[in-house]
Amino acid sequence: MTPLRMASVTCVTVALALYTAGTLKEQRARRATAGARGFLAAGVCTDVIATVLMILATERRGISLHGILGYSALAAMALDTWLLWRHQRRHGAEVVPRGLHLYSRAAYLYWVAAFITGGALVMMAQRA
């Protein structure tokens, strides 16, 4: 594995840890706490870095199915983060509305599915 690809894998794994911490904090507290927002924002930043590194590390050009899944999962998490920041700014420490609470969970699960798909594709490519 090239150093660039290794760095991208490390960054996306850190993003997974940050997204997990942020989502769990929001789900348990049912509020857009500073901790939840901070972990999610750091996760988005790390995920963007990982995505750029993956694009640079790939020899194949063009958009793949995994690329579409990855970009849309990143967009879902970025939107979730933005919505939680907006909720906190507008409503302070109030409970997150049920719709946003469920969206946070769905966005996270979708991102994890894209993460697992990416790992499976890398393992299949190494065996070929």
N, C-alpha and C positions, 0 to 999 in steps of 0.2 A: 504494500500500500504506500502510495506516495506521501510525502510530508504534508502536502496541501490537502489531500483527501483525509489524512489522519486528523488534521486540524479541523476540518469541516465536521467529521464524525464527533470529535470532542465537543465542539461548539453546539451541535444539535443535541448531544446527550446532556450538556449543561442546560440547554433550553428546556428539555424534558423535565429536569429536576426543578427548575424555576417555575415552569407552568404548573407542575404538580403541586408545589408548595402554595402558589398563589390561588389556584383553583380550590384546593382543600381549605385554605383560610376563608375564602369567600363563601364556600358551601357550608362550612361549619358555623360561621358567624352570621351568615345571611345579611352581611353588610359589606360595603365597599371600603374595608379597613385600609389603613395606610400600608400595612404589611401585604395584604392581597394585591393592592394596586402596584406596590413596589416590585414584588416578585413577578407579576405579570408583565410589567413594563420592561424589566430586565430580561425576561424570557423573550419578549418580542425583539429587543435589540440583539440578543444572542442568536436568535433564530434568523434574523436578517443577515448577520455576519456569516452564519453557517450556510445560508442559501447562496450568498455571493461566493463563498469558498467552493461550494459544490459546483456552481456554474463554471468557475475557473478551472476546477480539477477534472471536469468531464471532457473526454475527447469527442464525444458525440454531440453534434450540434442539432438544434431544433428542439421542439417541445415534445416531451414524452408523456405518457399517462401518469407516471410518477411525478413528473414536473408539475402537471396540472393539479394533482392531488396536493403536492407540497405547497404550491403557491396559494391555492385556495384555503388550505389549512392555516397557513401563515396569515392570510387575510382575515380568516375567522377569528383567530386569536387576537390580532391587532384590533379588530372591531370590538371584541369583548372587552379588551383593555380600555379602549377609548370610551365605551359605554359606561364602564364602571367609574372611570374618572369623571365623566359627565354627570353621572348620578350623584357622586359624592359632592361635586361642585354645586349642583342645584339643590340637593336635598340633605346634605350633611351626613349625619350618622343614622339616618332613617334606614329601615329594612329595605333591601333590594327587592323590587317588584318580582312577582313570581315568574313572569315571562323572561326577564333578564337573568334571573337565577337559573332557569332551565336552559336558556341560551348558553350561559357560561359552561354548564355541564356538557351540552351537546358540542360546543366548539372544542372543548378540551378532548372529548372522546374522539371526535373527528381528527384532531391533530395527532392523537396517539395512534389512530389507525394508519394515518399517513406515515408516521414514524416507523411503525412495524413493517409496513409495506416496503419502505425504503431499505430497511435492514434485510428483509427477505430478498429483495432484488440484488443487493450487494452480495449476499451469500450465494445466490444462484449464479451470479456472474463469475465469482471466484471459482466455482466448481466447473464451469464450462471451459 
